[in-house]
Amino acid sequence: MSFSMLNTHTQVVLSKTSATSGLQAKKKASVSGRCQPIVKAIQTDELVFPDFTPMSKASPEGTPKVSPLIMPSRPRRNRKNATLRAGFSETHLSPANFILPVFVHDGEEDIPIGAMPGVNRLGWQTGLLRDVAEARARGVNSLVVFPKTPDHLKTPTAEEAFNPDGLAQRTFRLLKKKFPDLYIYTDVALDPYNSDGHDGIVRDDGVIMNDETVHYLCKQAVSQAEAGADCVSPSDMMDGRVGAIRAALDSAGFPDVSIMSYTAKYASAFYGPFREALSSAPVEGSAGRVIPPNKKTYQQDPANYRESLREARLDEAEGADIMMVKPAGAYLDVIRLLRDNTTLPISAYQVSGEYAMLKAAAERGMLNEEAAVMESLLSIKRAGADLILTYYAKEAAQWLQ
C-alpha cells in the first residue's frame, strides 16, 4: 500500500471517528438537557418531562401532579375493559366440567343433612330423579351416587357392597332407564356397608386388610358395571386395587367401563359432613377387637406431596382412566403436580367440608356466595382439574348461564 493510499485511508477513519464522537456528544447533551427539568423538580411535588402535556382528568383533591412513569410494559393495559379481559381469560368453566355428588336412601322423602345446608339424602325413586332432571336442564349430565345403607345391612366384611339388588345397584338401573345418556360414576369402597366404618375389612388387631379388601372391591365394581355404571371410582386407597379392578372388569365383559381412581386421597379433616350424611365414620372397638379411630394407615398424610406422584404413577400403569385429588381446595398444588406429570384427565373433589364452609359464611353474610363459589371452582380448574365433583354443581351451572 502506498503512503498516499494509507494517508487517505487514515483520513477516512479519522473522519468517521470524529463524526461518531460528535453524534455521541450531541446525544449526551440531549440526554443531559432532558434530565435537567427532572433534577430541578426534585425539590417540588411535580415531575416535569419535556415535550409532554398531561391529559386533564378529574382527580380527588390532594392527588399529586406527576408525569407518567417511563415503562414500556404496563400489564394493566390488558385488563382495562371487559372485552379484553374476556379475550385473554385463560381458564373457563362449563357445566360439562361438573360432577354432581348425590346421597340416596331407600325411602321417598328428602332428608336434610344438618352439616350441609341445601343438601339432602334423596329418595332413590323420587327426589333423586327430580334433582337429576334439574341438573341436566342446566347442562350437568354427570353424577356420582353415594348410598345410605341401613345399619341392619352393614357387616364387618361389607358383602352388601356387591348385592345385585342393593340400593346402589337399583339406583343405577333406574337412572339408566329414565336417563339413558346420563353418565354415572360410582363409589367403590366398603365403608358405606362396613359396620366398622372403614374402607376395608378390619382385622381383629386393627389392621386394615389390603388384598382381601381388594377382592371384594373387584366384586363391587363388577356388580356396579352390571347395573349400568359408566365409570367406577375406587375411593378406598388400597394398594393395587386399580389394576385388579381393571382385570376384573375386562374378564367380566366390561372393557369399556372406565376407572376414575381416587389417586391422591388425603386423611383430611374436611370429610366430616360427608360421614354424617352416610353414617360411615369409624366406630369404637369392642371387646377383643381393635378399630382404628381414623383412616391414616391407607389415606395420605396431608403433609406429603411427593407421595401423590408415586400413587399417580402406579394408578396410570395399572389402567386408571382418570385420576382424582381429594380434597380440592387445600390441595391445589397436588392437582398441579398430577396435571404436570400425566396426560390422563384429572378430577378434583370439592368435598363436604369445603361446601359447608362456603355455605356457612354465605348464610352469615360474610361472603357473596356466588362470587366465592365460582372463584373456588375456577381456582380448582386453573390448578389443572378437568372435572370437578362439587355439591354446588347445579347452582354453579345456573350461575354460568
N, C-alpha and C positions, 0 to 999 in steps of 0.2 A: 504494500500500500504506500502511495507517495505521500510526502509531507503535506501537500496541498489537500489531498483527499482526507487525510487524518484531521487536518485543521477544520475542514468543512464539517466532518462528522462530529467533531468536538463542539463546534458552534451549535449544531442542531440539538445535541444532548443538553448543552447549557441552556439553549433557548427553551427546550421543553421543561427543564428543571425550574427555570425562572417562572415560566407560566404556571407550573404546578404550585410553586411556592406562593405566587401571587393569589391564585384561587383559594389556597388554604388560608391565606391571611384574610381574604375577603370573608370566607366562611366564618373564621374565628371572630372577626369584627362583627359580623351579622349576629352570631350567637350571643356575643357579649352585649350587643345592643338590645337584643330581645330580653336578656336576663335583667337588664338594669331596672325596668319597672317593677319586676318581682322583688328584687333586692330592696328597692326604695319603699316597697309596700309592706315589708316585713313588720314594720313598727305600727302598722294600721290594721283595721279589721277587714281590709279589702285587698284581694289579689287581682292584679290587672295584667292581662295578656294583650300585647299589641294586636291590632287588626281584628279584634273580637268585640262584637256587640251583643251582650247578653239579651236573650229573649225576655220580654216583660211578662211575668206570670204572677198572679196573686199569691202571696205567701203570708203565713202568720207573722204578726209583728214580732220582731226580735230575731227573725231569720237572718243569719249572716249573709253578706253580699260577697259571693265568691264566683270566680270563673270556673268552668268545668275542669275537672282533673284530666290530665292528658293520659288517656289509656286507650289502646287500640281495641281491647276486648272488653265488652260490657255484657256479661251473661244475662242481665235483666232485660236486654233488648228482645231476647227470645221468649220473655214471659209477659210482655207488656199488654197483650189483649187476649181475649178468649179464643179467637181464631188461631193465633199462633200456638197457644198452649194446647189446644186440641190437636193441632197438626203435629206437634212434637211429642205428644204423650207416648211414652214407651211401654206402658202396661195397661191392659184393658181387661175388664171383667165382663163376662157374659153369663146368662143363666145356664148355659151349657157347661160352665165350669163348676157348677154346684151339685153336690150330692146331698139329699135331704135324709138325715137320720130320723127314723120313726120308732117309737116304742108301741108294741101291741100287746093286748091281753085277750084272754078267752072270755070276753063279755061283750056288752053292747054300748055301755056308757063311756064317755070320756072321763078319765080320772086325772085331775090336775096333779102335777108333780111340784111339790111345795118349793123346792130349791131352784126350780126352773120356770118362773112365771111365763105363761103363754104356751108351755109345752105340756102335753098330756099323754098318758097311756091311752091308746086308741083302741076301740073295739075293732077286731080284725075284719069284721064284715060290715062295719058301719062307719065310724069316724075315719078309719084308715082310707077307705075308698073316697070319702069326701075330701080329705087332705091331699090325696094323690091327684085327684081331679083338679083341685085348686093349683097345685104346684105345676101340673102340666099346662094349665091355661096360662101360666106365667113364664113358661119356657123351661122349667126344671123337669127333666124326664128321667132322672136317676135317683134312686133311694137305696138306703141300707136299712135292713129290718132287724130290730132287737126285740126278741120275745120275752115277756114276763112269765116265767114258768111258775106255776103254783108250787108251793112248798112241798105238798104231798108227792109230787113227781120228781123231786130232787133226791139224788143218791150220791154216795161218795165216789162212784165211778161214772155217773152222769150219762147213763145209757139213753135217757130221753133225748139227748142231742141228736141221735140218728134214728129216732122213731119216725117212720114214714108218714104217720098220721099225727105227728107232733104239731104244735102251734105254728112254728116257723114254716114247716113244710106245707101245711094247709094254706098259710098266708101266701106263699109263693104261687101256689097253683091258682088261687083266687085272683091274685093280681094279674097273672098272665092271661087268665080268661077274660078279665074286664079290660085290661090294657095290654094287648099283645106286644106292642113295641116299647113298653116300659123297660128300662134297664135296671135289673135287680142285682144289687150287691148283697152279700150275706156276711154274717159274723161267724167265723169258725173258731170256737173256743168252748171250754167246758164250764166256765164259771156261771152262766145263767142256769145251768142244770145240776151243778155240783153243790151238794149240801154243805160242803166245807168252804165254799165261796172262792175257790181258786180256779185258775185257768187249766190246771192239770190235776191228775189224780195225786192225792196226798198220801204218802206212806205213813205208817203209824208213828215213825220217829220224826215226822215233819218234813221229809224230803219230797219235793215235787218230782214225780217220776216222769222222765222225759220220753223215753222210747215207747213205753206203754201208753202214754197220753197221745203220742203221735199216731199210734194205731187207731185210736178212737177218733181222732181228728180226721183221719182219712175216711172213715166210715161216715162221719158227719158231713164232710164235703161232698161225697158221692150222693148221699141222700138229698142234699140241697140241690145238686145238679139235676137229679131225677125229678125234683119238684118244679123245676123251671128256672133256677137261678142262672144268671148270665155270668156272674163273676163271684167266686168265693174269696173270702177275705180272712185269712188266718191272723187273729189278733193275740194269740196265746203266747208267743215268743219262745216256744220250744225249739231246740236245735234240730235242724234237718227237716222241719215239717214241710217246707215249700217243695222240696224235691220229692218227698214221699207223697204229698197230695197230688202233685203233677202226675206221678206214676199211677196213682190210684184212679184219677180221673180218666187218664188215657186208657187204662186197662178196662174201665167200665164203659167205654164208648163215648166219652165226653172230651175229645181233644180240643174242641172249640170253646169250652168253658174256661174263662180266664182266671188268673190268680192275682189279687191285689194284696200283697204282703204288708202287714204292719212291720216294716223293716226296722225302724228306729222308734220303738215304743218305750217311753221313759216311765219310771216309777214315780209318777207325778202326784202332787197334791191337788191337781185340778180335776180329778175324776170323781170327787165326792158326790155331786148331784146325780151323775150317771148311776152310781152304785145304789143311790136311793131309789132311782127310777126302776131298777131291776132287782133290788134286794140281793145284790151279788157281791157284797163285801165279805172278806174272810170272817169266819165265825171263831168263837173261842174254842179252845181244845177241850176235850172231855177226858174222863179217866182212861189212862192207858194210851191216849192219842195226843200228839202234838200238832197243832195247826198254826203255821206261821201267821203272824198278825199283819203281814204285808206281802207284797209280791216282788221284793227286791232280789230274790235269787234267780228270777228269769227276766224281769223288765230291767231296762238300762238305768244306770246311775245318772241323775241329772248333771253331775259334774263332768261327765265324759263326752268327748267329741269324736276322737279317732275311732272309738268303738263302733260308731254308726257306719263308718266306711267299711269296716270288717263285715258287719252284718249285711251291708248292701252288696258287697262282692259275692258273698255266699248266696244271697237270695237270687241275684241275677244269674249266677251259674246254675242254680237249681231250677230255674224256669219261671221266676216271677215275671208277670207282665206289667205290673205297676208296683211302685214302692212307696210306702207311706211313712210320714213322720207324724208322731202324736206325742204330746200336743203340738199345736202350730205356733201360737203367738210368742211363747217363750223360747222357741227353738228355730227361729228363722235362720240362724247360722247353720243349723243341721240341714234344713231344706236346701240351702245354697250349696252345702257340701255335697249332697247327693246329686243335685242338679248338675254340678260341675264334673261329676265323676261317672255319669251313666248317660246312655241315650234313651233309657226307659222313661216313660211318663212318671211324674212324681205327684203324689197326692198328699194332702195335709189335713189333719183333723182339728178344727176349732172346737175344742171339747166343751163339755158341760160347764166346767168351772169358768172358762172364758166367757161363755154365753151368760152365765149367772152374774158375773161382774159387770158386764156391759149393761145388762138389763137392770140390775140394782142401781147403778149410777144414773141411768136414764130416768128411772122411776122417781129418784130423789132430786131430779133437776140438775144434777152435777154435770151431765153430758148431753149433747144433742145426739140422740140415739142413732138416727140415720147417718149423720156425718161420721160418728165414731165407728159404727159397724162397718160402713163402706171403706173407711180408712184402714181398718184392721184387715179386712178381706183383700184389699188392694196390696197391702204390705205382704201378705202371705203369697199372693200371686207374683209380686215383684221379686220375692226371695227365690222363686223358681217352681212353685207348685202349678201343675196343670189342672188339677182337680182339688176342690175344697169341700170337705164334709163340714157342714155348718147347720145349726138349728135355725139360723136366720135365712135359710135358702129361699123360702117363699117371699119373705119381706124384702130381701136384697134384690131378688128378681123384679119385684114390683117397683122398687126404687130406681132400678136401672132403666125402667120404661119411662 
